[in-house]
Amino acid sequence: MKIMTAVYFDSKMTDAERRGKIFAGDIFVFSPRPSTLALVDFARELIEAAFAPLPPRTAQFELSVERFVEIFGPLKPHFIHHPKTAALLRDVVAELGGDLNTVHVDVPRLRGATSDKYLTAGVGYAFPPHRDTWWSAPMAQLNWWLPIYEFSPESGMAFHPNYWTKPVSNGSEHFNYYQYNAVGRKEAVKHIKADTRKQPGPREPMDIEDQIRIVCPAGGLILFSGAQMHSTVPNTSGLTRFSIDFRTVDLTDLENGRSAPNVDTRATGTSLRDFRRGSDDAAMPDQFVARYDSGEIPEGAVLVFKPDSPASESGLTSISGS
């Protein structure tokens, strides 16, 4: 039976109603609004300063791959930990109706999807079809995705809703989040020509022709489940696509066991410790982490990733996404 995925544009639903729809496989799209425009304008300011005097979206045609990585690698953690970024994220969640007393927010990711196979590894890794949950994300996770500049269907994301309830062999049973924190995240900037890190991904052929590509303006927002199958579109647009994505979990969903269905995720560990309460940056309560944790903690594991250098911190952006 074919599963119908609805795409809602500028919905007026409450946040609780919207989360219920997202946990059933639906996707929400929102027009630019003051909070999202403030976030992408700030990101654009940092990107343009880093690549100056070159226009960022065409800089790849003037720079070696190694030089591009030298610029973009440190830019990612600079954006993540800039004092202004966290406040801007909270504003986005609040303007879309989220309760900052219950919504917990992970750090944002800054993406750069270059064109014409220029950089597809490490900090520019192009993700094949995947669910974020394969990387130990909670089944109650929401993904928020915002383009920083205008983009085209040839440089965005593809959703594969025919796999919402269809399992795929993916190797997540071999993935432990804490072990990846200890090793994989630090190595992102080392992978320039090819990405050889052991990561979850399809282990069988998939029908990806049945897909949805959503295009929204710069500062628009696409909101979907971390269990939604999606992929990075091979960029053939002639422009580097820059985007922001971040994740949220609402404590009321964790309390009530409300989430997307687990179709094929077997990863161990959990990323829940990475989420901080929107209202005051408080840590995720231990009782919820324990409830959703799984598997034994391996020797040498790292529960929460703490970079030892700006370069290693670029690995934050390589954990699932588009």
C-alpha positions as CSV (number, residue, x, y, z in Angstrom):
1,M,0.0,0.0,0.0
2,K,1.4,3.4,-1.0
3,I,1.7,5.8,1.9
4,M,0.5,9.4,1.2
5,T,2.7,12.2,2.5
6,A,1.1,15.6,2.8
7,V,3.1,18.8,2.4
8,Y,1.6,21.7,4.3
9,F,2.5,25.3,3.4
10,D,2.3,28.0,6.0
11,S,0.0,25.9,8.2
12,K,-1.7,27.5,11.2
13,M,-1.7,24.4,13.3
14,T,-0.5,24.4,16.8
15,D,2.9,23.1,17.5
16,A,1.5,19.9,19.1
17,E,-0.9,19.3,16.2
18,R,2.0,19.9,13.7
19,R,4.3,17.5,15.5
20,G,1.6,14.8,15.4
21,K,1.4,15.2,11.6
22,I,5.2,15.1,11.3
23,F,5.3,11.9,13.3
24,A,2.9,10.5,10.7
25,G,5.3,11.4,7.9
26,D,4.0,14.8,6.7
27,I,6.2,17.7,5.8
28,F,5.7,21.4,6.6
29,V,7.0,24.4,4.6
30,F,7.0,28.0,5.9
31,S,7.6,31.3,4.1
32,P,10.4,33.6,5.3
33,R,9.6,35.5,8.4
34,P,11.5,37.9,10.7
35,S,13.2,35.2,12.8
36,T,14.3,33.0,9.9
37,L,15.5,36.0,7.9
38,A,17.5,37.2,10.8
39,L,19.2,33.8,11.1
40,V,20.1,33.4,7.4
41,D,21.2,37.0,7.2
42,F,23.6,36.5,10.0
43,A,24.9,33.3,8.4
44,R,25.3,35.1,5.1
45,E,27.3,37.8,6.8
46,L,29.8,35.3,8.2
47,I,30.0,33.3,4.9
48,E,30.6,36.4,2.8
49,A,33.3,37.7,5.2
50,A,35.1,34.3,5.1
51,F,35.2,34.0,1.4
52,A,35.8,37.6,0.6
53,P,36.5,39.0,-1.9
54,L,35.0,36.0,-3.8
55,P,31.2,35.5,-4.0
56,P,30.6,32.4,-1.9
57,R,28.4,30.6,-4.3
58,T,30.9,30.7,-7.1
59,A,34.1,30.6,-5.0
60,Q,34.6,26.9,-5.7
61,F,35.5,27.8,-9.3
62,E,38.3,30.1,-8.2
63,L,39.8,28.0,-5.3
64,S,41.4,24.6,-5.0
65,V,39.4,22.1,-3.0
66,E,42.0,22.2,-0.3
67,R,41.7,26.0,0.0
68,F,37.9,25.8,0.0
69,V,38.1,23.4,3.0
70,E,40.6,25.7,4.8
71,I,38.0,28.5,4.6
72,F,34.8,26.5,5.1
73,G,36.0,24.1,7.8
74,P,36.6,26.7,10.5
75,L,33.6,28.7,9.4
76,K,31.2,26.0,10.6
77,P,32.2,26.0,14.3
78,H,32.5,29.8,14.2
79,F,28.8,30.0,13.2
80,I,27.8,27.2,15.6
81,H,29.2,28.8,18.7
82,H,28.9,32.5,17.9
83,P,27.0,34.1,20.8
84,K,24.3,35.3,18.5
85,T,23.5,32.0,16.9
86,A,21.7,30.3,19.8
87,A,19.5,33.3,20.4
88,L,18.5,33.3,16.7
89,L,17.6,29.6,16.8
90,R,15.4,30.1,19.8
91,D,13.6,33.0,18.0
92,V,12.8,30.7,15.1
93,V,11.4,28.0,17.3
94,A,9.3,30.5,19.3
95,E,7.9,32.3,16.2
96,L,6.8,28.9,14.8
97,G,4.9,28.2,18.0
98,G,7.3,26.1,20.0
99,D,7.3,26.3,23.8
100,L,10.9,27.0,24.8
101,N,10.1,25.6,28.3
102,T,9.7,22.1,26.7
103,V,11.5,22.3,23.4
104,H,15.2,21.2,23.5
105,V,17.5,22.4,20.7
106,D,20.7,20.8,19.3
107,V,23.5,23.0,17.8
108,P,22.9,24.0,14.2
109,R,24.8,22.7,11.2
110,L,26.1,25.0,8.5
111,R,26.2,23.1,5.1
112,G,27.9,23.8,1.9
113,A,26.9,21.6,-1.0
114,T,29.2,22.4,-3.9
115,S,28.4,21.9,-7.5
116,D,29.6,19.6,-10.2
117,K,31.2,17.0,-7.8
118,Y,33.8,19.6,-6.6
119,L,33.7,18.5,-2.9
120,T,31.6,15.5,-1.8
121,A,33.6,14.3,1.2
122,G,34.3,15.4,4.8
123,V,32.9,18.9,5.4
124,G,31.1,18.7,2.0
125,Y,29.8,15.1,2.4
126,A,26.8,14.5,0.1
127,F,24.5,12.2,1.9
128,P,22.8,9.3,0.1
129,P,19.2,8.4,1.1
130,H,19.1,8.1,4.9
131,R,17.1,8.7,8.1
132,D,18.8,10.8,10.8
133,T,17.7,8.1,13.3
134,W,20.3,5.7,11.8
135,W,22.8,8.0,13.6
136,S,21.2,7.4,17.0
137,A,18.9,10.4,16.7
138,P,15.7,10.1,18.8
139,M,12.5,9.0,17.0
140,A,10.8,12.1,18.3
141,Q,13.4,14.4,16.6
142,L,12.2,17.2,14.3
143,N,14.6,18.5,11.6
144,W,14.5,22.3,10.6
145,W,16.2,23.2,7.3
146,L,16.7,26.7,5.9
147,P,18.4,27.8,2.7
148,I,20.7,30.8,3.1
149,Y,20.6,31.8,-0.5
150,E,18.1,31.1,-3.3
151,F,18.5,27.6,-4.6
152,S,17.0,25.3,-7.3
153,P,15.7,21.7,-7.4
154,E,19.1,20.7,-8.7
155,S,20.8,21.6,-5.5
156,G,18.4,20.9,-2.6
157,M,17.1,17.9,-0.8
158,A,15.0,15.0,-2.0
159,F,12.5,13.3,0.2
160,H,11.6,9.6,-0.4
161,P,8.2,9.2,1.4
162,N,7.6,5.7,-0.1
163,Y,10.1,4.5,2.5
164,W,8.3,6.0,5.5
165,T,7.1,2.5,6.5
166,K,9.4,0.5,4.3
167,P,12.5,-0.8,6.0
168,V,15.9,-0.6,4.3
169,S,19.1,-2.6,5.2
170,N,21.3,0.3,6.4
171,G,24.1,-0.9,8.7
172,S,22.8,1.2,11.7
173,E,23.2,-1.9,13.9
174,H,26.9,-1.3,13.7
175,F,26.7,2.4,14.6
176,N,27.3,3.6,18.2
177,Y,26.9,7.3,18.7
178,Y,29.4,7.5,21.6
179,Q,32.0,5.7,19.6
180,Y,31.5,8.0,16.6
181,N,31.9,11.0,18.9
182,A,35.2,9.6,20.0
183,V,36.5,9.0,16.5
184,G,34.4,9.8,13.4
185,R,33.5,13.4,14.1
186,K,37.1,14.6,14.5
187,E,38.1,13.2,11.1
188,A,35.7,15.2,8.9
189,V,38.3,17.7,7.6
190,K,40.7,14.9,6.8
191,H,38.4,13.6,4.1
192,I,38.7,15.8,1.0
193,K,38.8,13.5,-2.0
194,A,36.8,10.6,-0.5
195,D,35.0,9.9,2.7
196,T,36.0,6.5,4.1
197,R,34.5,6.8,7.6
198,K,32.2,3.9,8.6
199,Q,28.7,5.4,8.6
200,P,25.2,4.0,8.2
201,G,23.7,4.1,4.7
202,P,21.7,1.9,2.3
203,R,23.0,-1.6,2.0
204,E,20.6,-2.5,-0.8
205,P,19.3,-1.0,-4.0
206,M,16.6,1.7,-3.5
207,D,14.0,3.2,-5.7
208,I,14.8,6.9,-5.3
209,E,13.0,8.1,-8.5
210,D,9.8,8.4,-6.5
211,Q,10.8,11.6,-4.7
212,I,9.7,15.1,-3.6
213,R,11.9,18.1,-4.1
214,I,10.7,21.2,-2.2
215,V,12.0,24.6,-3.2
216,C,11.4,27.6,-0.8
217,P,12.9,31.1,-0.8
218,A,16.0,32.0,1.1
219,G,14.9,32.3,4.7
220,G,12.1,29.8,4.1
221,L,11.9,26.7,6.3
222,I,11.3,23.0,5.7
223,L,10.3,21.0,8.8
224,F,10.2,17.2,8.9
225,S,10.8,14.1,11.0
226,G,14.3,12.8,11.7
227,A,12.8,9.4,10.6
228,Q,11.9,10.8,7.2
229,M,14.0,9.3,4.3
230,H,15.8,12.1,2.5
231,S,19.0,12.7,0.6
232,T,21.3,15.3,-0.8
233,V,20.5,16.1,-4.4
234,P,23.7,15.8,-6.6
235,N,24.3,19.5,-7.2
236,T,24.4,20.3,-10.9
237,S,23.2,23.9,-10.5
238,G,26.5,25.6,-11.0
239,L,26.3,27.3,-7.6
240,T,27.3,26.1,-4.1
241,R,24.2,25.7,-2.0
242,F,24.6,27.0,1.6
243,S,22.0,26.0,4.2
244,I,21.4,25.7,7.9
245,D,19.8,22.8,9.7
246,F,19.1,22.1,13.3
247,R,17.1,19.6,15.4
248,T,14.6,19.8,18.2
249,V,12.9,17.4,20.6
250,D,9.9,18.4,22.8
251,L,10.1,17.0,26.3
252,T,6.3,16.3,26.3
253,D,6.8,13.9,23.4
254,L,9.5,12.0,25.3
255,E,7.3,11.9,28.4
256,N,4.4,10.5,26.4
257,G,6.4,8.2,24.1
258,R,5.1,10.1,21.1
259,S,7.3,9.8,18.0
260,A,7.7,8.6,14.4
261,P,7.6,4.8,14.0
262,N,10.9,2.9,14.1
263,V,11.0,1.1,10.8
264,D,14.6,0.0,10.5
265,T,16.9,1.8,13.0
266,R,19.2,-0.4,15.1
267,A,21.8,2.2,16.2
268,T,23.0,2.2,19.8
269,G,23.6,5.2,22.1
270,T,21.6,8.4,21.8
271,S,22.1,12.0,20.8
272,L,19.7,13.3,23.4
273,R,22.5,14.6,25.6
274,D,23.3,17.1,22.8
275,F,19.9,18.9,23.2
276,R,19.5,21.9,25.5
277,R,16.3,23.5,26.8
278,G,15.4,26.5,24.7
279,S,14.4,28.7,27.7
280,D,17.6,28.5,29.7
281,D,20.0,26.1,28.0
282,A,19.5,23.4,30.7
283,A,20.6,19.9,29.9
284,M,18.2,17.2,28.9
285,P,17.0,15.5,32.1
286,D,19.0,12.3,32.9
287,Q,15.8,10.2,33.3
288,F,14.8,10.8,29.7
289,V,18.3,10.1,28.4
290,A,18.3,6.8,30.3
291,R,14.9,5.9,29.0
292,Y,15.9,6.3,25.4
293,D,19.5,5.1,25.6
294,S,20.3,1.7,24.2
295,G,23.2,-0.7,24.2
296,E,26.3,-0.9,26.3
297,I,28.7,2.1,26.4
298,P,31.9,1.0,24.6
299,E,35.4,1.5,26.1
300,G,36.8,4.9,25.2
301,A,33.4,6.3,24.2
302,V,32.5,10.0,24.3
303,L,28.9,10.7,25.5
304,V,28.9,14.4,24.3
305,F,31.3,15.5,21.6
306,K,33.8,18.2,22.8
307,P,36.2,19.2,20.0
308,D,39.9,19.7,20.8
309,S,40.3,22.1,17.9
310,P,38.2,24.2,15.5
311,A,39.1,21.8,12.7
312,S,37.9,18.7,14.6
313,E,34.7,20.5,15.5
314,S,33.8,20.6,11.8
315,G,32.8,17.0,12.4
316,L,29.7,18.3,14.0
317,T,28.3,19.1,10.6
318,S,29.0,15.6,9.2
319,I,26.5,13.8,11.4
320,S,23.6,13.2,9.1
321,G,21.8,15.9,7.1
322,S,21.6,17.4,3.7
